[in-house]
Amino acid sequence: MNRIKTILLALAVLLSVQAFAQDAGYPANYARAPRFKALLFYSDTAEEAHVQFAHQAIDFFTRLTYGDGYILDTTTTLEGYDYERLSGYNVMIVINAAPEGQAQRAAFEQYMENGGGWLGFHAAAYNDASTNWPWLNKFLGCGKFYCNNWPPQCVLLDVEKKDDPVMRNIPASFVAPESEWYQWNPSPRQNPDVDILASISSLNYPLGIKDVISHGDFPVAWRNRNYRMVYLNYGHGDREFTDATQNLLTLQAFRYVVSLDPKGNPFEK
């Protein structure tokens, strides 16, 4: 009998605490299960610096799963990932590779055209005459790869949308860790459906030591509003996760893409 009274008393206290929490606007939303699923796609046979970035990116996103906040699957191939399988993921984190072949590209296109999520880095957006995937440029909202600096170096970045959820708490300008930086032609800025979030400051010109870029528009973070996506230009070498500001930008871009799930914002469940 005493045990039953103890259990009833504990339940009463728990209900009282829950009621108080609701009345007081309790600030925490604790998940009872993983909130969503993410697929991290990378190549382990790419350029060495891109593989180095991939391994550190896996560590970065794995640490975000601590406590089973979400499920992270990793793969080095999209073979066998048809549209039905891809649609089970809230977001794809694409590190240094792109779908290969007609079947993989078709499945990825269908996934994105139907509300799929994509957070892409650096080489994930590489497209030129050799790769020949026109849809990718439509998706990115820009032209093909145009040029890059060399060797990798730090740059001053200017934030262009300070109140945007992706750029929240990011300084108006900051120095990003060393990277190889890609430029596109035409620039995504010329696309009315693209929001440029940050770009390389013109104060960096001339940019490079061996391969020198002297001018031009140089966006490094943007989204195409026709899709649930954010692209981040950095992703070369083993220095990319050494800066707290850039890490915050990566985290907020990831969270932003996830939050726009057509089935509802997982962070509000």
C-alpha positions in Angstrom: 0.0 0.0 0.0 2.8 2.4 0.9 4.4 1.7 -2.5 1.2 2.5 -4.4 0.9 5.8 -2.4 4.5 6.7 -3.3 3.8 6.0 -7.0 0.7 8.1 -7.0 2.5 10.9 -5.2 5.3 10.8 -7.8 2.8 11.0 -10.6 1.0 13.9 -9.0 4.3 15.8 -8.7 5.2 15.0 -12.3 1.8 16.2 -13.5 2.2 19.4 -11.4 5.6 20.1 -12.8 4.4 19.6 -16.4 1.4 21.9 -15.8 3.7 24.5 -14.3 6.1 24.2 -17.3 3.2 24.8 -19.7 1.9 27.7 -17.8 5.3 29.2 -17.4 6.2 28.8 -21.1 8.9 26.2 -20.5 11.7 26.9 -22.9 12.9 23.4 -23.6 11.6 20.9 -26.2 13.0 17.6 -25.4 12.9 15.0 -28.2 11.5 11.5 -27.3 13.1 10.1 -30.5 15.4 11.2 -33.3 13.8 14.2 -34.9 14.9 13.4 -38.5 17.2 11.5 -40.8 20.1 12.8 -42.8 22.2 11.2 -45.5 25.9 12.4 -45.7 27.3 11.6 -49.2 31.0 11.9 -49.9 33.8 10.4 -52.0 36.8 8.8 -50.4 38.7 8.7 -53.7 38.5 12.4 -54.6 41.3 14.9 -54.4 43.2 14.4 -51.1 42.2 17.8 -49.6 38.6 17.1 -50.4 38.8 13.7 -48.7 40.4 15.4 -45.6 37.5 17.8 -45.5 35.0 14.9 -45.8 36.5 13.1 -42.8 36.3 16.1 -40.6 32.8 16.9 -41.8 31.7 13.4 -40.8 33.1 14.1 -37.4 31.4 17.5 -37.2 27.9 16.2 -38.1 28.3 13.0 -36.1 28.9 15.1 -33.0 25.6 16.9 -33.7 23.8 13.5 -33.3 24.9 13.1 -29.7 21.9 12.1 -27.6 20.2 10.6 -30.7 18.9 14.0 -31.8 18.8 12.8 -35.4 19.9 9.8 -37.4 23.0 10.3 -39.7 23.8 7.7 -42.4 26.9 8.0 -44.5 27.7 6.7 -47.9 30.4 6.9 -50.6 28.0 6.0 -53.4 24.4 6.7 -54.4 24.1 3.4 -56.2 20.9 1.9 -55.0 19.5 5.1 -53.7 16.4 5.5 -55.8 13.8 8.3 -55.2 11.9 6.2 -52.8 14.9 5.6 -50.6 16.1 9.2 -50.8 12.7 10.5 -49.8 13.2 8.8 -46.4 15.8 11.5 -45.6 14.9 15.0 -44.5 18.2 16.3 -45.8 21.3 15.3 -47.8 24.6 16.6 -46.7 26.8 16.5 -49.9 30.4 17.0 -49.1 32.7 16.5 -52.1 30.9 14.6 -54.8 27.8 14.5 -57.0 25.5 11.8 -58.3 27.0 9.8 -61.1 25.2 8.4 -64.2 21.7 8.9 -65.5 19.9 6.8 -62.8 21.5 8.5 -59.8 21.1 12.0 -61.3 17.4 11.3 -62.1 16.7 10.1 -58.5 18.4 13.1 -57.0 16.6 15.5 -59.3 13.3 13.9 -58.4 14.2 14.1 -54.7 15.0 17.8 -54.9 12.1 18.7 -57.2 9.7 17.2 -54.6 10.9 19.1 -51.5 14.1 17.2 -50.6 16.8 19.1 -48.6 20.4 19.7 -49.6 23.3 21.2 -47.8 26.2 21.3 -50.2 29.9 22.2 -49.9 32.6 23.3 -52.3 33.2 20.5 -54.7 29.6 19.3 -54.5 28.7 22.1 -56.9 31.6 21.6 -59.3 30.2 21.4 -62.9 31.8 22.1 -66.2 31.9 20.7 -69.7 33.4 17.5 -68.5 30.7 16.7 -66.0 27.9 18.0 -68.3 24.9 18.2 -66.0 22.8 21.2 -67.0 20.2 20.6 -64.3 22.8 21.1 -61.6 23.3 24.7 -62.7 19.6 25.2 -62.7 19.5 23.9 -59.2 22.4 26.0 -58.0 21.1 29.0 -59.8 24.4 29.9 -61.5 26.6 29.1 -64.4 29.4 26.6 -64.6 32.7 26.6 -62.7 34.7 29.5 -63.9 38.0 29.8 -62.0 39.6 29.4 -58.6 42.5 30.8 -56.5 45.6 28.8 -55.6 46.9 27.9 -53.1 44.2 27.7 -50.4 44.1 30.9 -48.3 42.1 32.7 -45.7 39.7 35.4 -47.0 37.6 38.2 -45.6 33.9 37.5 -46.0 31.1 40.0 -46.1 27.7 39.0 -44.8 25.0 40.3 -47.1 21.8 39.2 -45.3 22.5 39.9 -41.6 19.0 39.1 -40.4 18.7 35.9 -42.3 18.3 32.7 -40.2 21.4 31.2 -41.8 23.5 34.3 -40.9 22.1 34.9 -37.4 24.8 36.0 -35.0 27.4 36.0 -37.7 29.5 39.2 -37.7 29.1 41.6 -40.6 32.5 40.5 -41.8 34.9 37.8 -40.7 38.0 36.0 -41.8 37.3 32.5 -42.9 39.8 29.7 -42.6 42.0 28.9 -45.6 40.2 27.2 -48.6 40.2 27.0 -52.3 37.4 29.3 -53.5 35.3 28.7 -56.6 33.9 31.4 -58.9 31.0 30.8 -61.3 30.0 32.5 -64.6 27.3 33.7 -64.6 27.3 34.5 -60.9 24.4 33.3 -58.9 23.8 36.9 -58.0 22.4 37.4 -61.5 19.6 34.9 -60.8 16.5 36.7 -59.2 15.6 33.4 -57.4 18.9 33.3 -55.5 19.6 34.9 -52.2 23.3 35.7 -51.7 24.1 35.3 -48.0 27.8 36.0 -47.9 30.6 36.7 -50.4 34.3 37.2 -50.6 35.2 40.9 -50.0 36.7 42.7 -52.9 39.4 43.8 -50.4 40.9 40.4 -50.9 41.9 41.1 -54.5 44.3 40.1 -55.9 43.4 36.6 -54.5 46.0 33.9 -54.8 49.7 33.3 -55.1 50.1 30.8 -58.0 46.7 31.2 -59.5 45.6 34.8 -59.0 42.0 36.1 -59.3 42.0 39.9 -59.9 38.3 40.7 -59.9 34.7 39.4 -60.2 31.7 38.6 -58.1 32.5 35.9 -55.5 29.5 34.5 -53.6 30.4 31.8 -51.0 27.0 31.1 -49.4 23.6 31.2 -51.1 20.3 29.5 -51.6 18.0 29.1 -54.6 14.5 29.7 -53.3 13.0 27.2 -55.8 14.6 24.4 -53.7 15.2 23.6 -50.1 19.0 24.1 -50.2 22.0 26.1 -49.1 25.4 26.0 -50.7 28.6 26.8 -48.9 31.7 27.4 -51.0 34.3 26.2 -48.5 35.4 22.6 -48.1 39.1 22.1 -49.0 41.7 20.6 -46.6 41.9 20.0 -42.9 41.5 23.6 -41.6 37.8 24.2 -42.3 36.5 23.4 -38.8 39.0 25.4 -36.9 36.9 28.6 -36.8 33.9 29.0 -34.5 32.2 31.6 -36.7 32.4 29.4 -39.8 31.3 26.4 -37.7 28.2 28.4 -36.5 27.4 29.3 -40.2 27.6 25.6 -41.1 25.4 24.6 -38.2 22.8 27.3 -39.0 22.7 26.5 -42.7 22.1 22.8 -41.8 19.4 23.7 -39.3 17.7 26.0 -41.7 17.4 23.4 -44.5 16.1 20.8 -42.0 13.6 23.2 -40.6 11.8 23.7 -43.9 10.8 20.1 -44.3 7.4 20.0 -46.1 6.2 17.6 -43.4 6.8 20.1 -40.7 9.7 21.6 -38.8 11.3 18.7 -36.9 12.6 21.1 -34.2 9.1 22.1 -33.2 7.9 18.5 -32.7 
